[in-house]
Amino acid sequence: MCPSTPAANATVFLGMITPAGRVAYVTPALPAEVALATAGTDAPVESRYRLAGPCVTTTCGFWTGDHCGLGERVVASYRETAGPAETDLPHCAIRRTCRWYAEQGRAACTACSHVVTDAR
């Protein structure tokens, strides 16, 4: 699963974006329709909610040919600004199937809560 997919590919409502710009995860998993039903405002739904969906590999601009370049960049950027990964991981509904976690490990979970997917 891609933990930061646009609404068009979303199957899971992962969490809400807090005023501080962090993800407040929703567990257990909820269908993406829960978030998409509120899409009537001017702001893109991705700027208010984090959505997850199937990793589309070769049709995604972040796919490097063998892994997700976005997950790699998110982890590298977070390490530069925040230091080592936190020991307590956030409760996440997709960790078992998450592409970023599978490829980047625990550091992906720490950085993930700071990602806002804004489809403007």
N, CA, C and O atoms as a GROMACS GRO file, in nm:
protein
  480
    1MET      N    1   0.083  -0.119   0.000
    1MET     CA    2   0.000   0.000   0.000
    1MET      C    3   0.088   0.125   0.000
    1MET      O    4   0.192   0.130   0.066
    2CYS      N    5   0.044   0.223  -0.073
    2CYS     CA    6   0.108   0.355  -0.071
    2CYS      C    7   0.045   0.435   0.042
    2CYS      O    8  -0.077   0.452   0.043
    3PRO      N    9   0.124   0.486   0.136
    3PRO     CA   10   0.068   0.561   0.248
    3PRO      C   11   0.040   0.708   0.218
    3PRO      O   12   0.002   0.783   0.308
    4SER      N   13   0.058   0.749   0.094
    4SER     CA   14   0.036   0.889   0.059
    4SER      C   15  -0.015   0.899  -0.084
    4SER      O   16   0.051   0.957  -0.171
    5THR      N   17  -0.130   0.843  -0.107
    5THR     CA   18  -0.184   0.837  -0.242
    5THR      C   19  -0.284   0.950  -0.267
    5THR      O   20  -0.348   0.997  -0.173
    6PRO      N   21  -0.297   0.994  -0.391
    6PRO     CA   22  -0.402   1.093  -0.422
    6PRO      C   23  -0.540   1.032  -0.406
    6PRO      O   24  -0.557   0.910  -0.410
    7ALA      N   25  -0.638   1.116  -0.388
    7ALA     CA   26  -0.775   1.072  -0.365
    7ALA      C   27  -0.825   0.978  -0.476
    7ALA      O   28  -0.902   0.887  -0.448
    8ALA      N   29  -0.782   0.999  -0.597
    8ALA     CA   30  -0.829   0.918  -0.710
    8ALA      C   31  -0.793   0.770  -0.694
    8ALA      O   32  -0.864   0.684  -0.747
    9ASN      N   33  -0.684   0.739  -0.622
    9ASN     CA   34  -0.641   0.600  -0.603
    9ASN      C   35  -0.671   0.548  -0.463
    9ASN      O   36  -0.643   0.431  -0.434
   10ALA      N   37  -0.728   0.630  -0.379
   10ALA     CA   38  -0.743   0.596  -0.237
   10ALA      C   39  -0.844   0.484  -0.213
   10ALA      O   40  -0.951   0.479  -0.273
   11THR      N   41  -0.805   0.394  -0.124
   11THR     CA   42  -0.897   0.291  -0.076
   11THR      C   43  -0.909   0.294   0.076
   11THR      O   44  -1.002   0.236   0.132
   12VAL      N   45  -0.813   0.361   0.144
   12VAL     CA   46  -0.810   0.365   0.290
   12VAL      C   47  -0.794   0.509   0.338
   12VAL      O   48  -0.711   0.585   0.287
   13PHE      N   49  -0.874   0.545   0.438
   13PHE     CA   50  -0.862   0.672   0.508
   13PHE      C   51  -0.760   0.649   0.618
   13PHE      O   52  -0.789   0.580   0.716
   14LEU      N   53  -0.640   0.706   0.604
   14LEU     CA   54  -0.530   0.680   0.696
   14LEU      C   55  -0.533   0.771   0.818
   14LEU      O   56  -0.502   0.727   0.929
   15GLY      N   57  -0.570   0.898   0.798
   15GLY     CA   58  -0.573   0.989   0.911
   15GLY      C   59  -0.608   1.131   0.871
   15GLY      O   60  -0.626   1.162   0.753
   16MET      N   61  -0.619   1.216   0.972
   16MET     CA   62  -0.650   1.358   0.952
   16MET      C   63  -0.524   1.440   0.972
   16MET      O   64  -0.438   1.404   1.052
   17ILE      N   65  -0.514   1.550   0.898
   17ILE     CA   66  -0.402   1.642   0.916
   17ILE      C   67  -0.439   1.740   1.027
   17ILE      O   68  -0.542   1.807   1.019
   18THR      N   69  -0.357   1.747   1.130
   18THR     CA   70  -0.383   1.836   1.242
   18THR      C   71  -0.341   1.979   1.206
   18THR      O   72  -0.270   1.998   1.108
   19PRO      N   73  -0.384   2.079   1.283
   19PRO     CA   74  -0.340   2.216   1.258
   19PRO      C   75  -0.188   2.231   1.263
   19PRO      O   76  -0.133   2.322   1.201
   20ALA      N   77  -0.120   2.142   1.335
   20ALA     CA   78   0.027   2.147   1.342
   20ALA      C   79   0.092   2.082   1.219
   20ALA      O   80   0.215   2.081   1.208
   21GLY      N   81   0.011   2.028   1.128
   21GLY     CA   82   0.066   1.969   1.006
   21GLY      C   83   0.112   1.826   1.023
   21GLY      O   84   0.194   1.778   0.944
   22ARG      N   85   0.061   1.757   1.123
   22ARG     CA   86   0.096   1.616   1.144
   22ARG      C   87  -0.027   1.530   1.122
   22ARG      O   88  -0.140   1.578   1.128
   23VAL      N   89  -0.002   1.404   1.096
   23VAL     CA   90  -0.112   1.311   1.074
   23VAL      C   91  -0.157   1.252   1.206
   23VAL      O   92  -0.076   1.200   1.283
   24ALA      N   93  -0.287   1.260   1.232
   24ALA     CA   94  -0.348   1.190   1.345
   24ALA      C   95  -0.411   1.065   1.284
   24ALA      O   96  -0.516   1.073   1.219
   25TYR      N   97  -0.348   0.951   1.304
   25TYR     CA   98  -0.390   0.828   1.240
   25TYR      C   99  -0.523   0.777   1.292
   25TYR      O  100  -0.558   0.797   1.408
   26VAL      N  101  -0.596   0.713   1.204
   26VAL     CA  102  -0.723   0.651   1.237
   26VAL      C  103  -0.702   0.499   1.235
   26VAL      O  104  -0.657   0.443   1.135
   27THR      N  105  -0.733   0.434   1.345
   27THR     CA  106  -0.727   0.287   1.349
   27THR      C  107  -0.852   0.238   1.420
   27THR      O  108  -0.895   0.298   1.519
   28PRO      N  109  -0.910   0.133   1.372
   28PRO     CA  110  -0.871   0.051   1.259
   28PRO      C  111  -0.897   0.123   1.126
   28PRO      O  112  -0.952   0.233   1.122
   29ALA      N  113  -0.855   0.058   1.020
   29ALA     CA  114  -0.869   0.116   0.886
   29ALA      C  115  -1.014   0.149   0.854
   29ALA      O  116  -1.106   0.073   0.888
   30LEU      N  117  -1.033   0.262   0.790
   30LEU     CA  118  -1.165   0.301   0.742
   30LEU      C  119  -1.159   0.316   0.590
   30LEU      O  120  -1.053   0.347   0.536
   31PRO      N  121  -1.269   0.294   0.523
   31PRO     CA  122  -1.267   0.312   0.378
   31PRO      C  123  -1.244   0.460   0.341
   31PRO      O  124  -1.285   0.550   0.414
   32ALA      N  125  -1.178   0.483   0.231
   32ALA     CA  126  -1.147   0.620   0.187
   32ALA      C  127  -1.273   0.703   0.170
   32ALA      O  128  -1.267   0.826   0.183
   33GLU      N  129  -1.385   0.642   0.140
   33GLU     CA  130  -1.509   0.715   0.120
   33GLU      C  131  -1.547   0.800   0.240
   33GLU      O  132  -1.616   0.901   0.226
   34VAL      N  133  -1.502   0.761   0.359
   34VAL     CA  134  -1.530   0.839   0.480
   34VAL      C  135  -1.473   0.980   0.465
   34VAL      O  136  -1.540   1.077   0.499
   35ALA      N  137  -1.352   0.991   0.414
   35ALA     CA  138  -1.289   1.122   0.394
   35ALA      C  139  -1.338   1.188   0.266
   35ALA      O  140  -1.360   1.309   0.264
   36LEU      N  141  -1.354   1.112   0.161
   36LEU     CA  142  -1.392   1.168   0.032
   36LEU      C  143  -1.532   1.228   0.034
   36LEU      O  144  -1.564   1.313  -0.049
   37ALA      N  145  -1.615   1.184   0.125
   37ALA     CA  146  -1.752   1.236   0.135
   37ALA      C  147  -1.754   1.384   0.174
   37ALA      O  148  -1.854   1.452   0.153
   38THR      N  149  -1.643   1.434   0.231
   38THR     CA  150  -1.636   1.574   0.272
   38THR      C  151  -1.562   1.661   0.171
   38THR      O  152  -1.519   1.771   0.204
   39ALA      N  153  -1.547   1.613   0.051
   39ALA     CA  154  -1.466   1.682  -0.051
   39ALA      C  155  -1.529   1.810  -0.104
   39ALA      O  156  -1.475   1.868  -0.198
   40GLY      N  157  -1.640   1.855  -0.050
   40GLY     CA  158  -1.710   1.970  -0.102
   40GLY      C  159  -1.647   2.105  -0.074
   40GLY      O  160  -1.698   2.206  -0.122
   41THR      N  161  -1.539   2.113   0.001
   41THR     CA  162  -1.476   2.242   0.031
   41THR      C  163  -1.379   2.280  -0.079
   41THR      O  164  -1.351   2.201  -0.169
   42ASP      N  165  -1.326   2.402  -0.070
   42ASP     CA  166  -1.232   2.450  -0.171
   42ASP      C  167  -1.096   2.382  -0.164
   42ASP      O  168  -1.030   2.364  -0.267
   43ALA      N  169  -1.053   2.345  -0.045
   43ALA     CA  170  -0.921   2.283  -0.029
   43ALA      C  171  -0.924   2.138  -0.077
   43ALA      O  172  -1.022   2.068  -0.057
   44PRO      N  173  -0.815   2.094  -0.140
   44PRO     CA  174  -0.810   1.953  -0.182
   44PRO      C  175  -0.822   1.860  -0.061
   44PRO      O  176  -0.769   1.889   0.046
   45VAL      N  177  -0.892   1.750  -0.078
   45VAL     CA  178  -0.911   1.655   0.031
   45VAL      C  179  -0.776   1.606   0.083
   45VAL      O  180  -0.762   1.576   0.202
   46GLU      N  181  -0.676   1.598  -0.004
   46GLU     CA  182  -0.543   1.552   0.038
   46GLU      C  183  -0.473   1.649   0.132
   46GLU      O  184  -0.379   1.609   0.202
   47SER      N  185  -0.515   1.775   0.135
   47SER     CA  186  -0.455   1.870   0.228
   47SER      C  187  -0.517   1.860   0.367
   47SER      O  188  -0.466   1.919   0.463
   48ARG      N  189  -0.627   1.785   0.379
   48ARG     CA  190  -0.695   1.768   0.508
   48ARG      C  191  -0.685   1.627   0.562
   48ARG      O  192  -0.693   1.607   0.683
   49TYR      N  193  -0.669   1.530   0.474
   49TYR     CA  194  -0.667   1.390   0.512
   49TYR      C  195  -0.552   1.317   0.444
   49TYR      O  196  -0.514   1.351   0.332
   50ARG      N  197  -0.496   1.217   0.512
   50ARG     CA  198  -0.399   1.127   0.449
   50ARG      C  199  -0.475   1.005   0.403
   50ARG      O  200  -0.552   0.945   0.479
   51LEU      N  201  -0.452   0.968   0.279
   51LEU     CA  202  -0.519   0.855   0.218
   51LEU      C  203  -0.416   0.754   0.171
   51LEU      O  204  -0.304   0.791   0.135
   52ALA      N  205  -0.454   0.630   0.172
   52ALA     CA  206  -0.366   0.522   0.126
   52ALA      C  207  -0.438   0.443   0.017
   52ALA      O  208  -0.561   0.441   0.011
   53GLY      N  209  -0.359   0.380  -0.067
   53GLY     CA  210  -0.415   0.298  -0.173
   53GLY      C  211  -0.308   0.206  -0.228
   53GLY      O  212  -0.193   0.212  -0.185
   54PRO      N  213  -0.344   0.124  -0.322
   54PRO     CA  214  -0.247   0.031  -0.379
   54PRO      C  215  -0.130   0.107  -0.443
   54PRO      O  216  -0.150   0.208  -0.511
   55CYS      N  217  -0.009   0.059  -0.421
   55CYS     CA  218   0.109   0.114  -0.487
   55CYS      C  219   0.097   0.083  -0.635
   55CYS      O  220   0.076  -0.032  -0.674
   56VAL      N  221   0.111   0.186  -0.718
   56VAL     CA  222   0.094   0.168  -0.862
   56VAL      C  223   0.228   0.152  -0.936
   56VAL      O  224   0.231   0.152  -1.059
   57THR      N  225   0.334   0.140  -0.864
   57THR     CA  226   0.471   0.118  -0.913
   57THR      C  227   0.501   0.198  -1.040
   57THR      O  228   0.517   0.319  -1.033
   58THR      N  229   0.507   0.134  -1.153
   58THR     CA  230   0.557   0.197  -1.276
   58THR      C  231   0.473   0.313  -1.327
   58THR      O  232   0.522   0.391  -1.409
   59THR      N  233   0.350   0.329  -1.281
   59THR     CA  234   0.270   0.443  -1.325
   59THR      C  235   0.281   0.562  -1.230
   59THR      O  236   0.215   0.664  -1.249
   60CYS      N  237   0.364   0.550  -1.128
   60CYS     CA  238   0.386   0.658  -1.031
   60CYS      C  239   0.516   0.729  -1.065
   60CYS      O  240   0.617   0.665  -1.096
   61GLY      N  241   0.514   0.860  -1.058
   61GLY     CA  242   0.634   0.939  -1.087
   61GLY      C  243   0.744   0.922  -0.985
   61GLY      O  244   0.858   0.960  -1.012
   62PHE      N  245   0.715   0.865  -0.870
   62PHE     CA  246   0.816   0.845  -0.767
   62PHE      C  247   0.881   0.707  -0.775
   62PHE      O  248   0.978   0.681  -0.704
   63TRP      N  249   0.831   0.619  -0.860
   63TRP     CA  250   0.885   0.483  -0.871
   63TRP      C  251   1.021   0.491  -0.938
   63TRP      O  252   1.036   0.551  -1.044
   64THR      N  253   1.122   0.429  -0.876
   64THR     CA  254   1.259   0.435  -0.927
   64THR      C  255   1.293   0.321  -1.022
   64THR      O  256   1.398   0.322  -1.085
   65GLY      N  257   1.208   0.224  -1.030
   65GLY     CA  258   1.237   0.103  -1.107
   65GLY      C  259   1.242  -0.018  -1.018
   65GLY      O  260   1.217  -0.130  -1.063
   66ASP      N  261   1.274   0.005  -0.889
   66ASP     CA  262   1.274  -0.108  -0.795
   66ASP      C  263   1.227  -0.073  -0.655
   66ASP      O  264   1.215  -0.161  -0.570
   67HIS      N  265   1.200   0.055  -0.630
   67HIS     CA  266   1.146   0.095  -0.499
   67HIS      C  267   1.082   0.233  -0.508
   67HIS      O  268   1.091   0.301  -0.611
   68CYS      N  269   1.017   0.273  -0.400
   68CYS     CA  270   0.951   0.403  -0.394
   68CYS      C  271   1.052   0.512  -0.357
   68CYS      O  272   1.104   0.516  -0.246
   69GLY      N  273   1.077   0.600  -0.451
   69GLY     CA  274   1.169   0.710  -0.428
   69GLY      C  275   1.115   0.812  -0.329
   69GLY      O  276   1.193   0.878  -0.260
   70LEU      N  277   0.983   0.826  -0.322
   70LEU     CA  278   0.925   0.922  -0.227
   70LEU      C  279   0.948   0.875  -0.084
   70LEU      O  280   0.988   0.955   0.001
   71GLY      N  281   0.922   0.749  -0.056
   71GLY     CA  282   0.946   0.697   0.078
   71GLY      C  283   1.091   0.716   0.119
   71GLY      O  284   1.120   0.753   0.232
   72GLU      N  285   1.181   0.690   0.027
   72GLU     CA  286   1.324   0.707   0.052
   72GLU      C  287   1.357   0.853   0.083
   72GLU      O  288   1.432   0.881   0.177
   73ARG      N  289   1.302   0.946   0.005
   73ARG     CA  290   1.328   1.088   0.026
   73ARG      C  291   1.267   1.139   0.156
   73ARG      O  292   1.329   1.219   0.226
   74VAL      N  293   1.148   1.093   0.188
   74VAL     CA  294   1.081   1.135   0.312
   74VAL      C  295   1.166   1.095   0.433
   74VAL      O  296   1.186   1.176   0.524
   75VAL      N  297   1.215   0.973   0.433
   75VAL     CA  298   1.297   0.926   0.545
   75VAL      C  299   1.428   1.004   0.552
   75VAL      O  300   1.468   1.046   0.660
   76ALA      N  301   1.495   1.025   0.438
   76ALA     CA  302   1.621   1.099   0.438
   76ALA      C  303   1.602   1.243   0.485
   76ALA      O  304   1.682   1.293   0.564
   77SER      N  305   1.498   1.308   0.439
   77SER     CA  306   1.470   1.446   0.477
   77SER      C  307   1.438   1.456   0.626
   77SER      O  308   1.486   1.548   0.694
   78TYR      N  309   1.359   1.364   0.676
   78TYR     CA  310   1.322   1.367   0.817
   78TYR      C  311   1.445   1.343   0.905
   78TYR      O  312   1.461   1.408   1.009
   79ARG      N  313   1.531   1.252   0.865
   79ARG     CA  314   1.653   1.225   0.943
   79ARG      C  315   1.741   1.348   0.952
   79ARG      O  316   1.802   1.374   1.056
   80GLU      N  317   1.748   1.427   0.843
   80GLU     CA  318   1.831   1.548   0.842
   80GLU      C  319   1.778   1.652   0.939
   80GLU      O  320   1.856   1.725   1.000
   81THR      N  321   1.646   1.661   0.953
   81THR     CA  322   1.588   1.766   1.035
   81THR      C  323   1.552   1.722   1.176
   81THR      O  324   1.548   1.805   1.267
   82ALA      N  325   1.526   1.593   1.197
   82ALA     CA  326   1.473   1.552   1.326
   82ALA      C  327   1.561   1.453   1.402
   82ALA      O  328   1.540   1.432   1.521
   83GLY      N  329   1.657   1.393   1.337
   83GLY     CA  330   1.742   1.298   1.408
   83GLY      C  331   1.693   1.156   1.398
   83GLY      O  332   1.624   1.121   1.302
   84PRO      N  333   1.726   1.073   1.496
   84PRO     CA  334   1.693   0.931   1.488
   84PRO      C  335   1.543   0.904   1.500
   84PRO      O  336   1.466   0.986   1.550
   85ALA      N  337   1.505   0.786   1.453
   85ALA     CA  338   1.363   0.746   1.457
   85ALA      C  339   1.316   0.732   1.601
   85ALA      O  340   1.392   0.693   1.690
   86GLU      N  341   1.191   0.765   1.622
   86GLU     CA  342   1.131   0.750   1.754
   86GLU      C  343   1.116   0.601   1.785
   86GLU      O  344   1.103   0.519   1.694
   87THR      N  345   1.118   0.568   1.913
   87THR     CA  346   1.107   0.428   1.950
   87THR      C  347   0.963   0.379   1.946
   87THR      O  348   0.937   0.263   1.913
   88ASP      N  349   0.868   0.466   1.980
   88ASP     CA  350   0.727   0.430   1.976
   88ASP      C  351   0.668   0.469   1.842
   88ASP      O  352   0.663   0.588   1.808
   89LEU      N  353   0.625   0.371   1.766
   89LEU     CA  354   0.567   0.398   1.635
   89LEU      C  355   0.420   0.436   1.650
   89LEU      O  356   0.352   0.386   1.740
   90PRO      N  357   0.372   0.523   1.562
   90PRO     CA  358   0.229   0.558   1.569
   90PRO      C  359   0.144   0.436   1.533
   90PRO      O  360   0.189   0.346   1.462
   91HIS      N  361   0.021   0.436   1.582
   91HIS     CA  362  -0.073   0.330   1.544
   91HIS      C  363  -0.114   0.355   1.400
   91HIS      O  364  -0.169   0.460   1.369
   92CYS      N  365  -0.088   0.260   1.314
   92CYS     CA  366  -0.115   0.277   1.172
   92CYS      C  367  -0.192   0.156   1.119
   92CYS      O  368  -0.157   0.042   1.146
   93ALA      N  369  -0.296   0.184   1.045
   93ALA     CA  370  -0.383   0.078   0.996
   93ALA      C  371  -0.324  -0.001   0.880
   93ALA      O  372  -0.374  -0.109   0.848
   94ILE      N  373  -0.218   0.051   0.815
   94ILE     CA  374  -0.166  -0.020   0.696
   94ILE      C  375  -0.023  -0.070   0.712
   94ILE      O  376   0.035  -0.118   0.615
   95ARG      N  377   0.036  -0.061   0.830
   95ARG     CA  378   0.179  -0.094   0.844
   95ARG      C  379   0.214  -0.231   0.786
   95ARG      O  380   0.318  -0.246   0.722
   96ARG      N  381   0.129  -0.331   0.807
   96ARG     CA  382   0.158  -0.466   0.757
   96ARG      C  383   0.179  -0.469   0.605
   96ARG      O  384   0.254  -0.552   0.554
   97THR      N  385   0.111  -0.379   0.534
   97THR     CA  386   0.116  -0.380   0.388
   97THR      C  387   0.177  -0.254   0.329
   97THR      O  388   0.172  -0.234   0.208
   98CYS      N  389   0.234  -0.169   0.412
   98CYS     CA  390   0.287  -0.039   0.368
   98CYS      C  391   0.417  -0.053   0.289
   98CYS      O  392   0.511  -0.117   0.335
   99ARG      N  393   0.422   0.006   0.173
   99ARG     CA  394   0.542   0.006   0.088
   99ARG      C  395   0.658   0.076   0.158
   99ARG      O  396   0.769   0.024   0.160
  100TRP      N  397   0.633   0.193   0.217
  100TRP     CA  398   0.741   0.266   0.284
  100TRP      C  399   0.799   0.187   0.399
  100TRP      O  400   0.921   0.181   0.414
  101TYR      N  401   0.715   0.126   0.480
  101TYR     CA  402   0.763   0.047   0.593
  101TYR      C  403   0.841  -0.075   0.544
  101TYR      O  404   0.945  -0.108   0.601
  102ALA      N  405   0.792  -0.142   0.442
  102ALA     CA  406   0.860  -0.259   0.388
  102ALA      C  407   0.999  -0.223   0.336
  102ALA      O  408   1.093  -0.302   0.349
  103GLU      N  409   1.013  -0.105   0.279
  103GLU     CA  410   1.141  -0.067   0.219
  103GLU      C  411   1.232   0.013   0.312
  103GLU      O  412   1.354   0.000   0.302
  104GLN      N  413   1.176   0.093   0.400
  104GLN     CA  414   1.257   0.183   0.483
  104GLN      C  415   1.255   0.150   0.632
  104GLN      O  416   1.330   0.208   0.710
  105GLY      N  417   1.169   0.056   0.673
  105GLY     CA  418   1.163   0.015   0.812
  105GLY      C  419   1.100   0.118   0.904
  105GLY      O  420   1.022   0.203   0.860
  106ARG      N  421   1.136   0.110   1.030
  106ARG     CA  422   1.076   0.194   1.135
  106ARG      C  423   1.093   0.343   1.106
  106ARG      O  424   1.006   0.423   1.143
  107ALA      N  425   1.201   0.382   1.042
  107ALA     CA  426   1.223   0.524   1.012
  107ALA      C  427   1.112   0.580   0.925
  107ALA      O  428   1.080   0.699   0.934
  108ALA      N  429   1.054   0.498   0.841
  108ALA     CA  430   0.944   0.544   0.756
  108ALA      C  431   0.823   0.582   0.840
  108ALA      O  432   0.755   0.681   0.810
  109CYS      N  433   0.795   0.505   0.943
  109CYS     CA  434   0.680   0.534   1.029
  109CYS      C  435   0.698   0.666   1.103
  109CYS      O  436   0.603   0.744   1.117
  110THR      N  437   0.817   0.692   1.150
  110THR     CA  438   0.845   0.816   1.221
  110THR      C  439   0.827   0.936   1.129
  110THR      O  440   0.766   1.035   1.168
  111ALA      N  441   0.879   0.927   1.009
  111ALA     CA  442   0.870   1.038   0.914
  111ALA      C  443   0.730   1.053   0.855
  111ALA      O  444   0.687   1.164   0.824
  112CYS      N  445   0.660   0.944   0.840
  112CYS     CA  446   0.530   0.942   0.772
  112CYS      C  447   0.428   1.037   0.834
  112CYS      O  448   0.349   1.098   0.761
  113SER      N  449   0.428   1.050   0.964
  113SER     CA  450   0.327   1.135   1.028
  113SER      C  451   0.348   1.284   0.998
  113SER      O  452   0.264   1.366   1.034
  114HIS      N  453   0.459   1.318   0.934
  114HIS     CA  454   0.488   1.458   0.899
  114HIS      C  455   0.458   1.489   0.752
  114HIS      O  456   0.482   1.601   0.706
  115VAL      N  457   0.406   1.391   0.679
  115VAL     CA  458   0.382   1.408   0.536
  115VAL      C  459   0.237   1.451   0.513
  115VAL      O  460   0.143   1.387   0.561
  116VAL      N  461   0.221   1.560   0.440
  116VAL     CA  462   0.089   1.605   0.397
  116VAL      C  463   0.086   1.596   0.246
  116VAL      O  464   0.168   1.659   0.178
  117THR      N  465  -0.006   1.520   0.192
  117THR     CA  466  -0.020   1.505   0.048
  117THR      C  467  -0.119   1.610   0.001
  117THR      O  468  -0.240   1.593   0.019
  118ASP      N  469  -0.070   1.717  -0.057
  118ASP     CA  470  -0.157   1.825  -0.103
  118ASP      C  471  -0.160   1.823  -0.255
  118ASP      O  472  -0.060   1.854  -0.320
  119ALA      N  473  -0.272   1.786  -0.311
  119ALA     CA  474  -0.285   1.770  -0.456
  119ALA      C  475  -0.328   1.900  -0.527
  119ALA      O  476  -0.417   1.896  -0.611
  120ARG      N  477  -0.267   2.010  -0.495
  120ARG     CA  478  -0.300   2.136  -0.563
  120ARG      C  479  -0.230   2.143  -0.696
  120ARG      O  480  -0.245   2.242  -0.768
   0.00000   0.00000   0.00000
